[in-house]
Amino acid sequence: MVAALANATPLNLTPLTSLPEVLAFCATTARSDDSVDETDMAEIVIRLAGVAPAEARSAAKTLRLLGYDLVASRLERVAGRRRNALAPLA
């Protein structure tokens, strides 16, 4: 997964204004590219962005409504019931 991301070109995400939009875009890009799993991509994005667990849970609700069930489940698992930080990497 890391090797696939190292060769990727940077994405221009400036038109996207909310976390669910960014995550949906990244998941869709991962689906079409097939080099990285969409759930892994969403987790990477929220960890690198320093997203709080409450924000991740909120984004998961929106993404589930949009049909990104696997991504939403991963966000819920990573956020858990924590208040200050996401679950540590396993």
N, C-alpha and C positions, 0 to 999 in steps of 0.2 A: 504494500500500500504506500509506504513512504517513497519507494522508488518511482511509483507512478506519479505521485504528486511533485516530485523533484523535476520532472520533465514537463510539467504542465505550464501553460502560458497564463499570466496573471489575468484575472477577470475584472472588468470595469463594473462595479456594483453601485456606482453613484446614483443611478436613477431609482434604486430600490430604497424605500424609506422606512420600512419596518423590519423587525427581526423575522417574522414569518415569511415576508417576501424574500429576504435574503436566503433563508433556509430552503424555501420551495425552489428558488432558482438553482441553488447548489445541488439539491436532490435531483432536480430535473436534468441538470447538466451531467451529474454522475450516472443517471439512468441512460442517457443517450451516449455517453462516452464509454461506459462499461469497463473503465479501468479501475474504478474504486466504487465500493458499495455506497449507496445513497445514505444509509444510516451512519456509516463511518464518516462520511463527508459532513453530515450535520453535526455530529459530535465534535469533530475537529474544529468546525467553525465556532461553535458555542464556547469551546474551551479556549481557543485563541482570542476570542472577543471578550473573554472574561464575563460572560453572562451569568447573572445571579440565578439561583434555582427557581425563584418565583417567576422570573422572565421566561425561563425555559419551559416551565409548566404552562404558562399563558400561551406561548408560541405553540406548544404541543396541542392545546385545545383547538387553536385555529387551523393548524396543519391537518389534524384529524378530520375536521369539517371539509377540508379541501381534498381529502382522499389520500393523504400521505400518512397512512396508518403505521407503517413500519418506522418511519422517522419519528412520528409522535410517540410511539412506544419507547423508542430509544431515549428520547428527551425526557420522558417521564421516569425512566429507569435511572438515568444519570442524575436527574434533579432529586428524585426520591422525595423524602419529607424534610430535606435539609433546609436550613434557613440562610446560611452564609456562603457555602461553597458547594460545588458539584461533587458528586461521588468520586473518590480517587480512581485512577486507572487500575484495572484489574490485571 
